[in-house]
Amino acid sequence: MSGGGSRVLKCRGFRWEGVELARYKDEEEGSRFRGVTRQTLLGESEPDLASVTRYFEVAPGGHSTLELHRHPHVVVVLRGRGTVRLGDESFELEPFDCVHVTPETPHQFRAAGDEPLGFLCIVDRERDRPRAVEEEEPAHPQGG
Amino acid sequence: MSGGGSRVLKCRGFRWEGVELARYKDEEEGSRFRGVTRQTLLGESEPDLASVTRYFEVAPGGHSTLELHRHPHVVVVLRGRGTVRLGDESFELEPFDCVHVTPETPHQFRAAGDEPLGFLCIVDRERDRPRAVEEEEPAHPQGG
């Protein structure tokens, strides 16, 4: 029996062996996002996979872009605490909480406390580009 | 802005809110597998998702079926320690290690130590059924 390309990516301190620590987006960090890194674990160079598994980490005080797109997200928190905004509401997050972001839902992740907020985010390999949402008014504090 | 069905599944002690703790397989527990549970987090009842995200937990001393199938797996360990067999080799696993099981690779997860081995396993929604592999000889101890 052969392993046929199967492999284990070892993790040490939330860095995966052989995986580049990448920029979150190809645009300048500023008001739209702050303190976010990306590691693409599997799916970009593995043609048998229809989904891409990424790990994002948001530094304390940081946040992702408030954005939306047609493709959905599956998110599973691995470390830290924070909030996710889903439409008009915000929800607290802690390790292993799972989030379903449905198509066209504006969403944003924020780290809380002293530890980074780290989470897996699984998407389809074929997907549309995110569109940033321009903030008109503050979101309701801590709904749902 | 609307949340449009987006939601957070809170996790407490590796049980997710509203998610059934299910049998690993619809067959009797025995020599093929032992001490495995399944929670399907997202993808079975969410038509926008092309992938299904499951959480499996293998009790201390337990193991999954040695099996193979055409669809690939993406696995991320959330708790415990153990090993994964991939073809003829076995690899140690600890939290946050990531595994790519390619199509037709015989694979099996085993828990080691006193804590359960818990991991996410992401698959395509449309997929073939696993086929059990009948063991002919013991796998090489701890390769790769």
Interface residues (C-beta under 8 A of the other chain):
Chain A: M1 S2 G3 G4 G5 S6 R7 V8 L9 K10 C11 F14 W16 L41 L42 G43 E46 D48 L49 A50 S51 T53 P72 V74 V76 L78 V84 L86 G87 D88 E89 F91 L93 E94 P95 F96 D97 C98 V99 H100 V101 T102 P103 E104 T105 P106 H107 L120 I122 D124 V133 G144
Chain B: M1 S2 G3 G4 G5 S6 R7 V8 L9 K10 C11 F14 W16 L41 L42 G43 E46 D48 L49 A50 S51 T53 P72 V74 V76 L78 V84 L86 G87 D88 E89 F91 L93 E94 P95 F96 D97 C98 V99 H100 V101 T102 P103 E104 T105 P106 H107 L120 I122 D124 V133 G144
